[in-house]
């Protein structure tokens, strides 16, 4: 008989989640127990398991008990974290990430803004359930990832393409238009501040309605080196607070290189602020991993965007890095005229839907502001921002602001 007690294992605040178990019969046992406990579905059948960087995915089919699906078998995704961080002092550990994702799906998904975010069928943010770990059950999104579509198209080019003809160019232009439409729809919702997204029920509040909220998305201050970053919609103040926190963190660790870089961040902030470049921005939803592996299409229709973990509410300029993955590719597979044609399809669509987007995406000054924001928020060694390297940011500022005496005439910001 399958083991029913699988408590988290690990040391300190980092705990490994031992689900799914390695044997298929055990997975099936837990799926049946979970569906029965929830009174959610009957006859679950295990299909496959996948591992991502932060999550485990269990794919299964089942027959929902409610009338909505008319006794038809559906495919579901059971999503569990690989690890969880919580205080051992808490007697009832709760996964706040699960609760945030549930609120985000409700606010931005089909019931709210209308984005193609997988719907949540069931969830539990605690360990008090049949699989003894927090989870989300979502609808499986129809379609294949953009990454897989690219691979399929690129493989076929080896046989099909002529010297001046890419048979997939029209399709790739339509994919670019679809991505532009998604971005425009996402920008239709703004937040009250900059910071970390939380389910409102996890935030400090004396209001019983807020504490009982299940589907309300709130913004909490980001924290660096124990310092809370103000959430107010003031871009200059936000970036200054981030840079000061970076300097505090580096100084506390006596890290000479990090101190030097933090001071450069403050210098760049001062230079931009004095020139009036850091104008206030609305707060927009930011997807930290908006890349082809997380964007799904059914032929040329965008059907889903997944992996919203660690999403944030950020100044709009910081969310407007262009999706250059749409047109940047191996020159053997995509000629420059073809790349330009795909970019034009995106630019024409986004320019019509969001006036001002293209200037934010491509203007050198806006790119510098975005890079400054990213490196103050995540540190200069942040590997997931590829638009402009830290070294190139410093180099560009040296060229564009030659009168700036780096490191001189610096006020004490902390």
C-alpha positions as CSV (number, residue, x, y, z in Angstrom):
1,X,0.0,0.0,0.0
2,X,1.3,3.5,-0.8
3,X,2.7,5.5,2.0
4,X,0.3,8.2,3.1
5,X,2.5,10.2,5.4
6,X,5.2,12.0,3.4
7,X,6.3,15.1,5.4
8,X,8.6,17.6,4.0
9,X,12.3,16.8,4.4
10,X,15.2,19.2,4.6
11,X,17.1,21.6,6.9
12,X,16.2,25.0,8.2
13,X,13.7,27.0,6.3
14,X,14.3,25.3,2.9
15,X,12.2,22.1,2.6
16,X,12.1,19.7,-0.2
17,X,8.6,18.6,-1.4
18,X,8.6,14.8,-2.0
19,X,5.7,14.9,-4.4
20,X,5.3,13.3,-6.9
21,X,6.7,10.0,-5.6
22,X,8.9,8.1,-8.0
23,X,6.6,5.1,-8.6
24,X,3.6,5.5,-10.8
25,X,1.3,3.3,-8.6
26,X,2.0,5.7,-5.7
27,X,1.2,8.7,-7.9
28,X,-2.1,7.2,-8.9
29,X,-2.9,6.4,-5.3
30,X,-2.4,10.0,-4.3
31,X,-4.3,11.4,-7.2
32,X,-7.3,9.3,-6.3
33,X,-7.0,10.3,-2.7
34,X,-6.8,14.0,-3.6
35,X,-9.7,13.9,-6.1
36,X,-11.8,12.1,-3.5
37,X,-10.9,14.5,-0.7
38,X,-11.8,17.5,-2.9
39,X,-15.0,15.9,-4.3
40,X,-13.5,17.3,-7.5
41,X,-13.5,14.3,-9.9
42,X,-13.5,10.6,-10.3
43,X,-11.4,8.0,-12.1
44,X,-8.1,10.0,-12.3
45,X,-5.6,8.5,-14.7
46,X,-1.9,9.5,-14.4
47,X,-0.3,10.6,-17.8
48,X,3.1,12.1,-17.2
49,X,5.4,14.1,-14.9
50,X,7.7,16.9,-15.7
51,X,10.2,18.9,-13.8
52,X,10.9,22.6,-14.2
53,X,13.3,24.9,-12.4
54,X,11.1,25.5,-9.4
55,X,8.1,23.2,-9.8
56,X,7.0,19.6,-10.5
57,X,4.2,19.1,-12.9
58,X,1.9,16.0,-12.8
59,X,-0.4,15.6,-15.8
60,X,-3.5,13.5,-15.4
61,X,-7.0,13.1,-16.8
62,X,-10.2,12.8,-14.8
63,X,-14.0,13.1,-15.0
64,X,-15.1,16.2,-13.0
65,X,-18.1,15.7,-10.7
66,X,-19.7,19.0,-11.5
67,X,-22.2,19.6,-14.3
68,X,-20.0,22.0,-16.2
69,X,-18.0,19.4,-18.1
70,X,-21.0,17.1,-18.8
71,X,-19.2,13.9,-17.6
72,X,-16.4,14.4,-20.2
73,X,-12.9,13.5,-19.3
74,X,-10.5,16.5,-19.1
75,X,-6.7,16.9,-18.9
76,X,-5.4,18.6,-15.8
77,X,-2.1,19.9,-14.5
78,X,-1.2,19.3,-10.8
79,X,1.4,21.8,-9.9
80,X,3.6,21.4,-6.8
81,X,6.7,23.3,-5.8
82,X,10.0,21.4,-5.7
83,X,11.0,23.3,-2.5
84,X,9.3,25.6,-0.1
85,X,10.8,28.1,2.3
86,X,8.9,28.7,5.5
87,X,9.6,29.4,9.1
88,X,9.8,26.3,11.3
89,X,8.2,28.4,14.1
90,X,4.9,28.4,12.3
91,X,2.7,25.6,13.3
92,X,0.6,25.7,10.0
93,X,3.0,26.4,7.2
94,X,1.4,28.1,4.2
95,X,2.7,28.5,0.7
96,X,2.0,32.2,-0.1
97,X,3.1,31.6,-3.7
98,X,0.1,29.3,-4.3
99,X,-2.3,31.9,-2.9
100,X,-0.7,34.7,-5.0
101,X,-1.0,32.6,-8.2
102,X,-4.7,31.8,-7.4
103,X,-5.4,35.5,-7.0
104,X,-3.4,36.4,-10.1
105,X,-5.3,33.9,-12.2
106,X,-8.6,35.2,-10.9
107,X,-7.7,38.9,-11.5
108,X,-5.9,38.5,-14.9
109,X,-7.4,35.3,-16.2
110,X,-10.7,34.7,-18.1
111,X,-12.9,35.9,-15.2
112,X,-11.0,39.2,-15.0
113,X,-8.7,41.0,-17.5
114,X,-9.2,38.0,-19.9
115,X,-5.6,36.9,-20.3
116,X,-5.0,33.3,-21.4
117,X,-3.7,32.2,-18.0
118,X,-4.6,28.6,-17.1
119,X,-7.7,28.5,-14.9
120,X,-7.4,27.2,-11.4
121,X,-9.7,24.2,-10.7
122,X,-8.6,23.5,-7.2
123,X,-5.8,24.5,-4.8
124,X,-4.5,24.2,-1.2
125,X,-1.8,26.4,0.2
126,X,-1.2,24.2,3.2
127,X,0.2,20.7,3.9
128,X,-3.1,19.5,5.3
129,X,-4.3,17.5,2.3
130,X,-4.1,14.1,0.7
131,X,-0.7,14.7,-1.0
132,X,0.7,16.5,2.1
133,X,2.0,19.6,0.2
134,X,0.6,22.8,-1.3
135,X,-0.7,22.5,-4.9
136,X,-2.7,24.0,-7.7
137,X,-4.8,22.0,-10.1
138,X,-5.1,23.9,-13.4
139,X,-6.7,23.3,-16.8
140,X,-4.2,22.0,-19.4
141,X,-3.8,24.7,-22.1
142,X,-4.4,23.6,-25.6
143,X,-1.5,24.0,-28.0
144,X,2.3,23.8,-28.0
145,X,4.9,26.1,-26.7
146,X,6.3,28.8,-29.0
147,X,9.7,27.2,-28.5
148,X,8.5,23.9,-29.9
149,X,6.8,25.7,-32.8
150,X,10.1,27.4,-33.6
151,X,12.0,24.1,-33.5
152,X,9.5,22.4,-35.9
153,X,9.6,25.3,-38.3
154,X,13.4,25.5,-38.2
155,X,13.7,21.8,-38.9
156,X,11.5,22.0,-41.9
157,X,13.5,24.9,-43.3
158,X,16.4,22.5,-43.9
159,X,14.3,21.0,-46.8
160,X,11.8,23.6,-47.7
161,X,13.4,27.0,-47.8
162,X,14.7,28.5,-51.0
163,X,17.4,31.2,-51.3
164,X,14.9,34.0,-50.8
165,X,11.8,32.3,-49.3
166,X,10.9,31.3,-45.8
167,X,7.6,29.3,-46.0
168,X,6.8,30.1,-42.4
169,X,7.3,33.9,-42.6
170,X,3.5,34.7,-42.7
171,X,2.9,32.4,-39.7
172,X,5.8,34.0,-37.8
173,X,4.4,37.5,-38.5
174,X,1.0,36.4,-37.2
175,X,2.6,34.9,-34.0
176,X,4.2,38.3,-33.5
177,X,0.9,40.1,-33.8
178,X,-0.6,37.7,-31.2
179,X,2.1,38.5,-28.7
180,X,1.6,42.2,-29.3
181,X,-2.1,41.7,-28.5
182,X,-1.3,39.9,-25.3
183,X,1.0,42.6,-24.1
184,X,-1.6,45.3,-24.8
185,X,-4.3,43.4,-22.9
186,X,-1.9,42.9,-20.0
187,X,-1.3,46.6,-19.7
188,X,-5.0,47.3,-19.4
189,X,-4.8,46.6,-15.6
190,X,-2.7,48.8,-13.3
191,X,-1.7,48.4,-9.6
192,X,-1.6,50.9,-6.8
193,X,2.1,50.7,-6.3
194,X,5.4,49.0,-7.1
195,X,6.5,45.8,-5.4
196,X,5.9,42.1,-4.7
197,X,2.5,40.6,-5.5
198,X,0.6,39.0,-2.6
199,X,-2.8,37.5,-2.0
200,X,-4.4,40.2,0.0
201,X,-5.3,37.7,2.8
202,X,-1.5,37.3,3.4
203,X,-0.9,41.0,3.9
204,X,-1.0,43.0,7.2
205,X,-4.5,44.4,7.6
206,X,-7.0,44.8,10.3
207,X,-9.9,44.7,7.8
208,X,-11.6,41.3,8.2
209,X,-12.8,41.6,4.5
210,X,-9.2,41.8,3.4
211,X,-8.0,39.0,5.6
212,X,-10.8,36.8,4.3
213,X,-10.1,37.7,0.6
214,X,-9.3,34.7,-1.6
215,X,-9.0,36.4,-5.0
216,X,-7.7,39.9,-4.2
217,X,-4.2,40.7,-5.5
218,X,-2.2,43.2,-3.4
219,X,1.2,44.8,-3.7
220,X,3.7,44.5,-0.8
221,X,7.0,46.2,-0.5
222,X,10.1,44.5,-1.9
223,X,12.8,43.8,0.6
224,X,16.5,44.0,0.1
225,X,19.0,43.6,3.0
226,X,16.1,43.9,5.4
227,X,15.1,47.2,4.0
228,X,11.5,47.7,2.7
229,X,11.3,49.5,-0.6
230,X,8.5,52.1,-0.8
231,X,5.6,51.1,-3.0
232,X,4.5,54.6,-4.0
233,X,4.2,55.4,-7.7
234,X,7.4,57.5,-7.7
235,X,10.0,56.0,-10.2
236,X,12.9,58.1,-9.0
237,X,12.2,57.3,-5.3
238,X,11.7,53.6,-6.1
239,X,15.1,53.3,-8.0
240,X,16.9,55.4,-5.4
241,X,15.6,53.2,-2.5
242,X,16.7,50.0,-4.4
243,X,20.1,51.4,-5.1
244,X,20.6,52.5,-1.5
245,X,19.5,49.0,-0.3
246,X,22.1,47.5,-2.7
247,X,24.8,49.7,-1.1
248,X,23.6,48.8,2.4
249,X,23.7,45.1,1.5
250,X,27.2,45.4,0.0
251,X,28.6,47.4,2.9
252,X,27.2,45.0,5.5
253,X,29.0,42.2,3.7
254,X,32.2,44.2,3.2
255,X,32.1,43.2,-0.5
256,X,34.4,45.7,-2.2
257,X,33.2,44.9,-5.8
258,X,29.5,45.1,-4.8
259,X,30.1,48.4,-3.0
260,X,31.7,49.8,-6.1
261,X,28.8,48.6,-8.3
262,X,26.2,49.9,-5.9
263,X,27.8,53.4,-5.9
264,X,27.8,53.3,-9.7
265,X,24.0,52.5,-9.6
266,X,23.5,55.6,-7.3
267,X,25.6,57.7,-9.7
268,X,23.5,56.7,-12.7
269,X,20.3,57.3,-10.7
270,X,21.5,60.8,-9.7
271,X,22.5,61.6,-13.3
272,X,19.1,60.5,-14.7
273,X,17.1,62.0,-11.9
274,X,18.7,65.4,-12.3
275,X,17.9,65.3,-16.1
276,X,14.3,64.6,-15.4
277,X,14.4,61.2,-17.1
278,X,12.9,59.2,-14.2
279,X,9.3,60.3,-14.7
280,X,6.5,58.6,-12.7
281,X,5.1,55.5,-14.3
282,X,2.0,53.4,-13.7
283,X,2.5,50.0,-12.1
284,X,2.1,47.1,-14.5
285,X,2.2,43.3,-14.2
286,X,5.6,41.9,-15.0
287,X,6.2,38.3,-16.1
288,X,9.7,37.4,-15.0
289,X,10.1,34.6,-17.7
290,X,8.2,35.8,-20.7
291,X,10.0,33.6,-23.2
292,X,9.0,31.0,-25.9
293,X,9.0,28.1,-23.5
294,X,6.2,29.7,-21.5
295,X,4.0,30.9,-24.4
296,X,1.6,28.5,-26.0
297,X,-0.1,28.6,-29.4
298,X,-2.7,26.5,-31.1
299,X,-1.6,27.0,-34.7
300,X,-1.4,30.9,-34.8
301,X,-3.7,31.6,-31.8
302,X,-2.1,32.4,-28.5
303,X,-3.8,30.1,-26.1
304,X,-1.8,30.4,-22.9
305,X,1.0,32.0,-20.9
306,X,2.3,29.9,-18.0
307,X,4.8,30.1,-15.2
308,X,3.8,33.3,-13.4
309,X,5.8,32.5,-10.3
310,X,7.6,35.6,-8.9
311,X,5.6,38.0,-10.9
312,X,5.8,41.6,-9.7
313,X,4.1,45.0,-10.1
314,X,6.8,47.2,-11.6
315,X,7.1,50.6,-13.2
316,X,5.7,50.3,-16.8
317,X,9.1,51.2,-18.3
318,X,10.6,48.1,-16.6
319,X,8.0,45.8,-18.2
320,X,8.5,47.1,-21.8
321,X,11.5,45.2,-22.9
322,X,10.7,44.2,-26.5
323,X,10.0,40.5,-27.2
324,X,13.0,40.3,-29.5
325,X,12.9,36.4,-29.4
326,X,10.2,36.8,-32.0
327,X,12.6,38.0,-34.7
328,X,16.1,37.3,-33.4
329,X,17.4,33.9,-34.6
330,X,20.2,32.1,-36.2
331,X,20.9,34.0,-39.5
332,X,21.1,30.7,-41.3
333,X,17.4,30.1,-40.4
334,X,16.1,33.7,-40.6
335,X,17.6,36.2,-43.0
336,X,17.8,39.9,-42.0
337,X,14.8,40.9,-44.3
338,X,12.7,38.1,-42.8
339,X,13.7,39.2,-39.2
340,X,12.8,42.8,-40.1
341,X,9.4,41.7,-41.5
342,X,8.5,39.9,-38.3
343,X,9.6,42.8,-36.2
344,X,7.6,45.2,-38.4
345,X,4.5,43.0,-37.8
346,X,5.0,43.3,-34.0
347,X,5.8,47.0,-34.1
348,X,2.9,47.9,-36.3
349,X,0.4,46.0,-34.1
350,X,1.8,47.2,-30.7
351,X,2.1,50.8,-32.0
352,X,-1.6,50.8,-32.9
353,X,-2.7,49.1,-29.7
354,X,-0.3,51.0,-27.3
355,X,0.9,54.4,-28.4
356,X,4.3,55.1,-26.8
357,X,5.3,51.5,-26.4
358,X,7.9,51.5,-29.2
359,X,9.6,54.5,-27.7
360,X,9.8,52.8,-24.3
361,X,11.0,49.6,-25.9
362,X,13.7,51.0,-28.3
363,X,14.8,54.5,-27.3
364,X,18.3,54.3,-25.9
365,X,17.4,56.5,-22.9
366,X,14.4,54.3,-22.0
367,X,16.5,51.2,-22.4
368,X,19.0,52.7,-20.0
369,X,16.3,53.5,-17.4
370,X,15.0,49.9,-17.7
371,X,18.4,48.5,-17.2
372,X,19.0,50.7,-14.2
373,X,15.7,49.5,-12.7
374,X,16.5,45.9,-13.3
375,X,20.0,46.0,-11.9
376,X,19.0,48.0,-8.8
377,X,16.1,45.5,-8.2
378,X,18.0,42.2,-8.8
379,X,21.7,43.2,-8.6
380,X,24.2,43.7,-11.4
381,X,24.8,39.9,-11.7
382,X,21.2,39.2,-12.6
383,X,21.3,36.6,-15.4
384,X,17.7,36.8,-16.7
385,X,17.9,40.3,-18.1
386,X,19.6,40.2,-21.5
387,X,18.7,43.5,-23.1
388,X,21.7,45.5,-21.9
389,X,24.6,44.1,-19.8
390,X,25.8,45.9,-16.7
391,X,29.1,46.7,-18.4
392,X,27.3,48.2,-21.4
393,X,25.0,50.2,-19.2
394,X,28.0,51.9,-17.5
395,X,29.7,52.4,-20.9
396,X,26.6,54.0,-22.5
397,X,26.2,56.3,-19.5
398,X,29.8,57.4,-19.8
399,X,29.1,58.3,-23.5
400,X,25.7,59.9,-23.1
401,X,26.5,61.8,-19.8
402,X,30.2,62.7,-20.3
403,X,29.9,65.6,-17.8
404,X,29.0,63.2,-15.0
405,X,32.0,62.8,-12.7
406,X,31.5,59.2,-11.5
407,X,31.9,58.9,-7.8
408,X,32.6,62.6,-7.2
409,X,30.2,65.0,-5.6
410,X,28.1,62.1,-4.3
411,X,25.7,62.8,-1.5
412,X,25.3,60.3,1.3
413,X,22.1,58.6,0.3
414,X,21.6,56.1,3.1
